[in-house]
Amino acid sequence: SDTEFWDKMQAEWEEMARRNWISENQEAPGQVTISTIEKGYYFHTDNPFKDWPGAFEEGVKKMKEGDLPVTILYLEAAILQEPNDAEAWQFLGITQAENENEQAAIVALQR
Protein backbone atom coordinates (compact mmCIF):
# COMPACT_ATOMS: atom_id res chain seq x y z
CA SER A 1 0.00 0.00 0.00
CA ASP A 2 1.03 3.64 -0.39
CA THR A 3 1.20 4.15 3.37
CA GLU A 4 3.56 1.21 3.82
CA PHE A 5 5.75 2.47 0.97
CA TRP A 6 6.09 5.97 2.43
CA ASP A 7 6.59 4.63 5.98
CA LYS A 8 9.41 2.40 4.69
CA MET A 9 10.94 5.31 2.76
CA GLN A 10 10.82 7.52 5.87
CA ALA A 11 12.44 4.80 7.99
CA GLU A 12 15.23 4.34 5.43
CA TRP A 13 15.79 8.09 5.30
CA GLU A 14 16.03 8.33 9.09
CA GLU A 15 18.46 5.39 9.18
CA MET A 16 20.69 7.02 6.54
CA ALA A 17 20.65 10.27 8.49
CA ARG A 18 21.45 8.42 11.73
CA ARG A 19 24.45 6.76 10.13
CA ASN A 20 25.56 10.06 8.53
CA TRP A 21 25.16 8.56 5.07
CA ILE A 22 23.51 11.78 3.96
CA SER A 23 25.92 14.64 3.60
CA GLU A 24 25.52 18.09 2.13
CA ASN A 25 28.86 17.68 0.34
CA GLN A 26 28.18 14.20 -1.01
CA GLU A 27 29.04 13.83 -4.70
CA ALA A 28 27.74 11.16 -7.05
CA PRO A 29 29.48 10.18 -10.30
CA GLY A 30 27.91 11.78 -13.37
CA GLN A 31 25.87 14.18 -11.27
CA VAL A 32 26.51 17.57 -9.74
CA THR A 33 24.70 19.92 -7.39
CA ILE A 34 23.47 23.03 -9.14
CA SER A 35 23.05 25.55 -6.34
CA THR A 36 22.20 25.90 -2.69
CA ILE A 37 18.53 26.12 -3.71
CA GLU A 38 18.60 22.48 -4.83
CA LYS A 39 20.94 21.33 -2.04
CA GLY A 40 20.86 17.59 -1.66
CA TYR A 41 19.55 16.69 -5.11
CA TYR A 42 22.18 15.68 -7.64
CA PHE A 43 21.24 16.60 -11.20
CA HIS A 44 22.62 14.76 -14.22
CA THR A 45 25.44 16.85 -15.70
CA ASP A 46 24.97 15.61 -19.27
CA ASN A 47 21.24 16.34 -19.56
CA PRO A 48 20.44 16.88 -23.25
CA PHE A 49 17.14 18.57 -22.31
CA LYS A 50 18.50 21.26 -19.96
CA ASP A 51 17.43 24.09 -22.30
CA TRP A 52 14.38 22.33 -23.73
CA PRO A 53 11.29 24.58 -23.97
CA GLY A 54 8.31 22.87 -22.33
CA ALA A 55 10.51 20.38 -20.49
CA PHE A 56 7.90 19.82 -17.76
CA GLU A 57 5.15 19.00 -20.24
CA GLU A 58 7.48 16.62 -22.12
CA GLY A 59 8.39 14.98 -18.82
CA VAL A 60 4.75 14.37 -17.96
CA LYS A 61 4.18 12.93 -21.44
CA LYS A 62 7.17 10.56 -21.08
CA MET A 63 6.01 9.56 -17.60
CA LYS A 64 2.64 8.50 -19.01
CA GLU A 65 4.53 6.45 -21.63
CA GLY A 66 6.49 4.75 -18.82
CA ASP A 67 9.93 6.00 -19.93
CA LEU A 68 11.30 6.75 -16.44
CA PRO A 69 14.94 7.65 -17.29
CA VAL A 70 13.88 10.18 -19.95
CA THR A 71 11.12 11.49 -17.68
CA ILE A 72 13.71 12.19 -14.99
CA LEU A 73 15.91 14.11 -17.43
CA TYR A 74 12.99 16.27 -18.62
CA LEU A 75 11.81 16.97 -15.07
CA GLU A 76 15.33 17.85 -13.93
CA ALA A 77 15.57 20.23 -16.90
CA ALA A 78 12.25 21.80 -15.94
CA ILE A 79 13.49 22.33 -12.38
CA LEU A 80 16.77 23.83 -13.56
CA GLN A 81 14.70 26.29 -15.58
CA GLU A 82 12.28 26.99 -12.69
CA PRO A 83 13.80 25.85 -9.36
CA ASN A 84 10.71 26.70 -7.29
CA ASP A 85 8.23 24.68 -9.38
CA ALA A 86 6.67 22.51 -6.65
CA GLU A 87 4.73 20.41 -9.14
CA ALA A 88 7.89 19.55 -11.09
CA TRP A 89 9.64 18.57 -7.84
CA GLN A 90 6.65 16.39 -6.90
CA PHE A 91 6.58 14.61 -10.26
CA LEU A 92 10.36 14.17 -10.12
CA GLY A 93 10.12 12.63 -6.65
CA ILE A 94 7.37 10.25 -7.70
CA THR A 95 9.30 9.24 -10.82
CA GLN A 96 12.50 8.69 -8.86
CA ALA A 97 10.57 6.47 -6.42
CA GLU A 98 9.10 4.46 -9.30
CA ASN A 99 12.64 4.19 -10.70
CA GLU A 100 13.75 2.76 -7.32
CA ASN A 101 16.02 5.69 -6.50
CA GLU A 102 14.66 6.30 -3.02
CA GLN A 103 17.24 8.85 -1.85
CA ALA A 104 16.64 11.11 -4.86
CA ALA A 105 12.89 10.63 -4.44
CA ILE A 106 12.96 11.72 -0.82
CA VAL A 107 15.06 14.80 -1.53
CA ALA A 108 12.85 15.83 -4.45
CA LEU A 109 9.63 15.29 -2.51
CA GLN A 110 10.94 17.33 0.38
CA ARG A 111 11.34 20.25 -1.99
C-alpha positions as a Markdown table, in Angstrom:
| # | Residue | x | y | z |
|---|---|---|---|---|
| 1 | Ser | 0.0 | 0.0 | 0.0 |
| 2 | Asp | 1.0 | 3.6 | -0.4 |
| 3 | Thr | 1.2 | 4.1 | 3.4 |
| 4 | Glu | 3.6 | 1.2 | 3.8 |
| 5 | Phe | 5.8 | 2.5 | 1.0 |
| 6 | Trp | 6.1 | 6.0 | 2.4 |
| 7 | Asp | 6.6 | 4.6 | 6.0 |
| 8 | Lys | 9.4 | 2.4 | 4.7 |
| 9 | Met | 10.9 | 5.3 | 2.8 |
| 10 | Gln | 10.8 | 7.5 | 5.9 |
| 11 | Ala | 12.4 | 4.8 | 8.0 |
| 12 | Glu | 15.2 | 4.3 | 5.4 |
| 13 | Trp | 15.8 | 8.1 | 5.3 |
| 14 | Glu | 16.0 | 8.3 | 9.1 |
| 15 | Glu | 18.5 | 5.4 | 9.2 |
| 16 | Met | 20.7 | 7.0 | 6.5 |
| 17 | Ala | 20.7 | 10.3 | 8.5 |
| 18 | Arg | 21.4 | 8.4 | 11.7 |
| 19 | Arg | 24.5 | 6.8 | 10.1 |
| 20 | Asn | 25.6 | 10.1 | 8.5 |
| 21 | Trp | 25.2 | 8.6 | 5.1 |
| 22 | Ile | 23.5 | 11.8 | 4.0 |
| 23 | Ser | 25.9 | 14.6 | 3.6 |
| 24 | Glu | 25.5 | 18.1 | 2.1 |
| 25 | Asn | 28.9 | 17.7 | 0.3 |
| 26 | Gln | 28.2 | 14.2 | -1.0 |
| 27 | Glu | 29.0 | 13.8 | -4.7 |
| 28 | Ala | 27.7 | 11.2 | -7.0 |
| 29 | Pro | 29.5 | 10.2 | -10.3 |
| 30 | Gly | 27.9 | 11.8 | -13.4 |
| 31 | Gln | 25.9 | 14.2 | -11.3 |
| 32 | Val | 26.5 | 17.6 | -9.7 |
| 33 | Thr | 24.7 | 19.9 | -7.4 |
| 34 | Ile | 23.5 | 23.0 | -9.1 |
| 35 | Ser | 23.1 | 25.6 | -6.3 |
| 36 | Thr | 22.2 | 25.9 | -2.7 |
| 37 | Ile | 18.5 | 26.1 | -3.7 |
| 38 | Glu | 18.6 | 22.5 | -4.8 |
| 39 | Lys | 20.9 | 21.3 | -2.0 |
| 40 | Gly | 20.9 | 17.6 | -1.7 |
| 41 | Tyr | 19.5 | 16.7 | -5.1 |
| 42 | Tyr | 22.2 | 15.7 | -7.6 |
| 43 | Phe | 21.2 | 16.6 | -11.2 |
| 44 | His | 22.6 | 14.8 | -14.2 |
| 45 | Thr | 25.4 | 16.8 | -15.7 |
| 46 | Asp | 25.0 | 15.6 | -19.3 |
| 47 | Asn | 21.2 | 16.3 | -19.6 |
| 48 | Pro | 20.4 | 16.9 | -23.3 |
| 49 | Phe | 17.1 | 18.6 | -22.3 |
| 50 | Lys | 18.5 | 21.3 | -20.0 |
| 51 | Asp | 17.4 | 24.1 | -22.3 |
| 52 | Trp | 14.4 | 22.3 | -23.7 |
| 53 | Pro | 11.3 | 24.6 | -24.0 |
| 54 | Gly | 8.3 | 22.9 | -22.3 |
| 55 | Ala | 10.5 | 20.4 | -20.5 |
| 56 | Phe | 7.9 | 19.8 | -17.8 |
| 57 | Glu | 5.1 | 19.0 | -20.2 |
| 58 | Glu | 7.5 | 16.6 | -22.1 |
| 59 | Gly | 8.4 | 15.0 | -18.8 |
| 60 | Val | 4.7 | 14.4 | -18.0 |
| 61 | Lys | 4.2 | 12.9 | -21.4 |
| 62 | Lys | 7.2 | 10.6 | -21.1 |
| 63 | Met | 6.0 | 9.6 | -17.6 |
| 64 | Lys | 2.6 | 8.5 | -19.0 |
| 65 | Glu | 4.5 | 6.5 | -21.6 |
| 66 | Gly | 6.5 | 4.8 | -18.8 |
| 67 | Asp | 9.9 | 6.0 | -19.9 |
| 68 | Leu | 11.3 | 6.8 | -16.4 |
| 69 | Pro | 14.9 | 7.6 | -17.3 |
| 70 | Val | 13.9 | 10.2 | -19.9 |
| 71 | Thr | 11.1 | 11.5 | -17.7 |
| 72 | Ile | 13.7 | 12.2 | -15.0 |
| 73 | Leu | 15.9 | 14.1 | -17.4 |
| 74 | Tyr | 13.0 | 16.3 | -18.6 |
| 75 | Leu | 11.8 | 17.0 | -15.1 |
| 76 | Glu | 15.3 | 17.8 | -13.9 |
| 77 | Ala | 15.6 | 20.2 | -16.9 |
| 78 | Ala | 12.2 | 21.8 | -15.9 |
| 79 | Ile | 13.5 | 22.3 | -12.4 |
| 80 | Leu | 16.8 | 23.8 | -13.6 |
| 81 | Gln | 14.7 | 26.3 | -15.6 |
| 82 | Glu | 12.3 | 27.0 | -12.7 |
| 83 | Pro | 13.8 | 25.8 | -9.4 |
| 84 | Asn | 10.7 | 26.7 | -7.3 |
| 85 | Asp | 8.2 | 24.7 | -9.4 |
| 86 | Ala | 6.7 | 22.5 | -6.6 |
| 87 | Glu | 4.7 | 20.4 | -9.1 |
| 88 | Ala | 7.9 | 19.6 | -11.1 |
| 89 | Trp | 9.6 | 18.6 | -7.8 |
| 90 | Gln | 6.7 | 16.4 | -6.9 |
| 91 | Phe | 6.6 | 14.6 | -10.3 |
| 92 | Leu | 10.4 | 14.2 | -10.1 |
| 93 | Gly | 10.1 | 12.6 | -6.7 |
| 94 | Ile | 7.4 | 10.2 | -7.7 |
| 95 | Thr | 9.3 | 9.2 | -10.8 |
| 96 | Gln | 12.5 | 8.7 | -8.9 |
| 97 | Ala | 10.6 | 6.5 | -6.4 |
| 98 | Glu | 9.1 | 4.5 | -9.3 |
| 99 | Asn | 12.6 | 4.2 | -10.7 |
| 100 | Glu | 13.7 | 2.8 | -7.3 |
| 101 | Asn | 16.0 | 5.7 | -6.5 |
| 102 | Glu | 14.7 | 6.3 | -3.0 |
| 103 | Gln | 17.2 | 8.9 | -1.8 |
| 104 | Ala | 16.6 | 11.1 | -4.9 |
| 105 | Ala | 12.9 | 10.6 | -4.4 |
| 106 | Ile | 13.0 | 11.7 | -0.8 |
| 107 | Val | 15.1 | 14.8 | -1.5 |
| 108 | Ala | 12.8 | 15.8 | -4.5 |
| 109 | Leu | 9.6 | 15.3 | -2.5 |
| 110 | Gln | 10.9 | 17.3 | 0.4 |
| 111 | Arg | 11.3 | 20.2 | -2.0 |
